Amino acid sequence: MFTDLPVELVQLILRSCDTATYLQLAQSCRSLKDLATNNRKLVLHQLLQTPGRTDALDILSTQELVQLLKKRSHQELFGTEHFTDRKLITDFQGKKLNVQASSLEAPILRNRALLVFQGDETVYFVDIRAGTVSLRRRLESPAKRFGSIEVLHTAFNSSGAYVLHRFQPFLDTKLDTTHPFVKQAMQSYPQGSIFLAYYSFDPTAKGVRLYSFADENGYDPIAIAAHRDEKFAISWQHRQHAQDHHVIMYLVDEPDENEDDDDDDDEVEDEEMEDASDEGGRKENGGLEASDDPQKTVLSIISSSYDSYSLTEITDTRNSDVALIGKGPTTKLTFNDRGLQLLHHYRAQPLFSSFQKLHSVTATPEPRVHDNTCVVEYSPSLMLQFAIGIPFFATHRNGGDSTVPGTCHWQYLSVGIATHRVEHWTVACLLKSQAHPSVFRCSHVMNLDRGRRFDDWTVVAQLGGYQESNTTQGALIAASPLGTRIAIASWKTVTVWALEPTMIVDEKLGYYPESWINSAGLTELRPAAIQLNAVCSQLKFAENEHELVAVTDRGLMLLDIRPSGRGVEVVERLDIF
C-alpha cells in the first residue's frame, strides 16, 4: 500500500503531486494528513506552485501556511470537477422546457430569466437566486382569445420583455373581424403569422404592444435582440430556401398608451378581454402583472408600428455585403455599446463573427458589415488572427493612479479565440487593450462595451485545456460578475477557469508561478471540467462568482462550484405555475 512506503519516498511523491491531488491525499488518512500538513517544506513547495503573493510566507506558522494553501486552492477551483453540486429541474408540473424559446440573458440583472415550456402559451418571468427558481410574473398574451400561440423566441431589454410567437387564428365566425388584429389574423397564411409582443415592466403600462410582420410571410425568425424599448432586430430565414436570409432592424414608433379607450381601431377593449379571461378560467393570470398584486393584469392589445431598415440580405442572386458570403444566417443577435453596434453570431462560432455600426443606419439603410478579427502576437515568433469578445473586466485609474500624467488609464480584459491557419490548432486566450485619454477632470463611467472599439490588443494569458467544439452549436462563453471566473460550455461539458483579473490585466510578475508559464511565454490558467450529462444550450453566471445557470436538453440546471459541495446531482420537480 501507499502508506507502507518509506516516509522519505511518500514525501517525495507528495512533493511531485499537483496541489489538488496533494490536498486530496492529505484528507485520505491520518498518517498522510500528518505528513502533508506538518512538513513545512512540503507545504511551502505547494504554496509556491499556486497563484498568490509570496513575500510574507516566512512569518507564517506551518498551520497558517496550510490554511493559506487551502484558501488559495479554493480560489483557483482545484478539484471543482469533483465537488460541484448540480441541481437539475427536469419537470415543471409535467411541462418540459422549450430550450430554444427560453432566455437567460438579461441586460442588467443576472438573476432573471424567461422560461418557456413546450405546448404552453405563457412565458414565465422568473428569478434564479441561491439555487432556487421563483416566479415573478406570467407574460400571457391577450391575443390567445383569437387563436393559438406558439412561442418561438424571447428577449430582454432594460425595461421589458419581447416575445416572438406564431399565431394561428381560430375558425370562429363569432370573432369581431372589424378589429385590425383579428382582420389580419384571419388573413394569415396556413402556417400562421409571426407577431412580436412587448411586455413592459413599468407598473403604469396600459397594455401589451403587438407588432406584425406582413412583409415576412414565408420566413421564420431565428434570432431576436432588443435594446431598451426603442428598437429591436430580427434575423429571418426562408422556410423553403435556407440560403435566403436577412436581418432587419426595427425602430419603434411608440404608441400613445394614454389615448381614449373608446378607440377600437387601436385596442381591444378591457371589458372584452375580461370576458375572455372569465371564459378561460384564468383571469387572475391573464396577463403581465403590473405589480406584485396577482389580480392586477394587463388586458389590452395595443397595435404598434415601426420603421424598418435592412441590415443584411443574402439570396440566390445577391448579397448586401461581400463579408457575408459563406457565413450562413445569423443565429444570434446582440446589441452592444448602448445600441450603437449590432453583433452577429453564426453557427458553430463561440464568439460573434461580424458587427455593424448603427449610428448612421438612417442615412445608410445597409451599413457595412465588419469582420470580428484582429491580428495579435501570440508568441514572439507567431501572429494569430483572433476573434475577440466583449470585455468582461476593466480597470479605470486617474490622477496619481494613472501610469501617464495628465491622463486617465483604461484597461480592458476580454476572451479571444484563434485557430492556426496551417496546423489548425485552436487556442483561447485572455487579451488586453488599453487607452490613455487626456483629461482635465475625469468623469468617465465604466462601460465594458466601449472596450470593443479598440483594435490594439495584447495576449496576456491562455485558457489551458480549451478544445474547439466540433458541433454546429459551437461553444458558449460566460464570465462571472467580478471577472474571477470564465466558463465555456461545449456540448455536455462546462470548463471553468479561475483568475485574478487585476493581476492579469496589470501583468504582475510573480503572482502566477513559473510552472504556469507555457512554451509561448504566457500564463496558462488551469481548467476544471464539469460533466453535465446534458447538452448545454445556454449558460451564464448568476449574481455571484460560484453559481452557474444552464439551459439543457434535460431541463434547467443550477451549478454551485463552491468547494463546500459534495459533487452530487439533485433532480427536482418545481411548481412555478
Secondary structure, 3 states (H helix, E strand, C coil): CHHHCCHHHHHHHHHHCCHHHHHHHHCCCHHHHHHHHHCHHHHHHHHCCCCCCCCCHHHCCHHHHHHHHHHHHHHCCCCHHHHCEEEEEEEECCECECCCCCECCCCCCCCEEEEEECCCCCEEEEEEECCEEEEEEEECCHHHHCEEEEEEEEEEECCEEEEEEEEEECCCCCCCCCCHHHHHHHCCCCCCEEEEEEEECCCCCCEEEEEECHHHCCEEEEEEEEECCCEEEEEEEECCCCCCEEEEEEEEECCCCCCCCCCCCCECCHHHHHHHHHHHCCHHHCCCECCCCCCCECCEEEECEEEEEEEEEECCCCECCHHHCCCCCCCEEEEECCCCEEEEECCCCCCCCEEEECCCCCCCCCCCEEECCEEEEEECCEEEEEEECCCCEEEEECHHHCCCCCECEEEEEEEEEEECCCCCCEEEEEEEEEECCECCCCCCCCCHHHHHHCCCCEEEEEECCCCCCCCCCCCEEEECCCCCEEEEEECCEEEEEECCHHHHHHCCCCCCCHHHECCCCCEEECEEEEECCCCEEEEEECCCCCEEEEEECCEEEEEECCCCCCCCEEEEECCCC
